Structures are given as structure tokens and as C-alpha cells.
Amino acid sequence: VPTTPYPLFGLNSLTYESPFNAVFICEGEKCASLLHQLQWNGLTTTLGANNTSSSDFTPLRYFKQFIVLRDNDKAGACFTRDVAVQI
């Protein structure tokens, strides 16, 4: 297990060209994996949605647009807020 900050799940599929010119940040690895199948930039935090502060968002510094895909619950709202702070 790497030391903190943990790398984002899906960095190996990150490209600078995507259909939406954006990076999708998902609340889970299942969602990010589905986006990979569509060849879209799908990332998520390692070790779950509650781990945003321990994840390394620096590889995203060259991107300008982000779309956060979250669950429609309180935890999803917290995830979105925490991701926005990290970005």
C-alpha cells in the first residue's frame, strides 16, 4: 500500500483528449471503470469516497473542466464538496 497521499484510481486511463474535454470524478470505482470502458476520463479516490483528503489530486492540475458524478445522498454531497476543495 503506498503512503499518503494515495494516487487516484484510474490515472492510467487519463488522457488529455476526451469527448467532453473534462475529467469525470466518480464516487466509486465501479462508476470510474464503466467510464473507462467508454474511453472517457473517469477517476475516483482510492479507498472510498470518504478518503478525498488523502488522495493526490495534483495530476489534475492541467485540466480545466471537471464533472463530479455522485450518489444522491448526504455522503454524495459531502464527496462533491470535498472533491471541489481538493481541486
C-alpha positions in Angstrom: 0.0 0.0 0.0 1.5 3.4 -1.0 1.9 6.1 1.6 -0.4 9.1 1.6 -1.3 10.9 -0.5 -2.8 8.0 -2.4 -3.0 8.1 -6.2 -6.4 8.5 -7.8 -8.0 5.3 -9.1 -8.0 5.4 -13.0 -4.9 7.6 -13.6 -3.6 5.1 -16.0 -6.6 5.8 -18.3 -6.3 9.6 -18.1 -5.9 11.3 -21.5 -5.9 15.0 -22.5 -8.5 14.3 -25.2 -12.0 13.3 -24.2 -15.4 13.7 -25.7 -16.4 16.3 -23.1 -13.0 18.0 -22.6 -13.5 17.2 -19.0 -12.4 14.7 -16.3 -15.2 12.8 -14.6 -14.7 12.2 -10.9 -16.9 9.5 -9.6 -17.9 8.4 -6.1 -16.8 4.9 -6.7 -14.5 2.5 -8.6 -17.4 0.8 -10.4 -18.5 4.0 -12.0 -15.0 5.0 -12.9 -14.4 1.6 -14.5 -17.6 1.9 -16.6 -16.3 5.3 -17.9 -13.0 3.6 -18.8 -15.0 1.2 -21.0 -16.4 4.2 -22.8 -12.9 5.6 -23.1 -13.7 8.6 -21.0 -11.6 10.1 -18.3 -13.0 8.5 -15.1 -11.3 8.9 -11.8 -12.2 8.3 -8.2 -10.4 8.5 -4.8 -8.6 5.4 -3.6 -10.1 3.6 -0.6 -13.5 5.1 -0.9 -15.5 8.4 -1.1 -14.5 9.4 2.4 -10.8 9.5 1.5 -10.6 12.6 -0.6 -8.2 14.4 1.7 -5.8 11.5 1.5 -5.9 11.4 -2.3 -3.4 13.1 -4.6 -5.2 15.4 -7.0 -2.0 17.1 -8.4 -2.1 15.1 -11.7 -5.3 17.0 -12.5 -3.7 20.5 -12.4 -3.5 20.7 -16.2 -7.2 20.1 -16.7 -9.8 22.9 -16.6 -13.2 21.1 -16.5 -14.4 18.6 -14.1 -17.7 16.7 -13.8 -18.4 15.1 -10.4 -20.7 12.1 -10.5 -22.0 11.3 -7.1 -24.7 9.4 -5.3 -27.9 11.3 -4.4 -27.5 11.3 -0.7 -25.7 13.2 2.1 -22.5 11.3 1.6 -22.5 12.1 -2.1 -23.0 15.8 -1.3 -20.0 15.7 1.1 -18.0 13.9 -1.5 -18.7 16.6 -4.1 -17.8 19.3 -1.6 -14.5 17.6 -0.6 -13.5 17.0 -4.2 -14.1 20.7 -5.1 -11.9 21.7 -2.2 -9.1 19.3 -3.4 -9.3 20.6 -7.0 
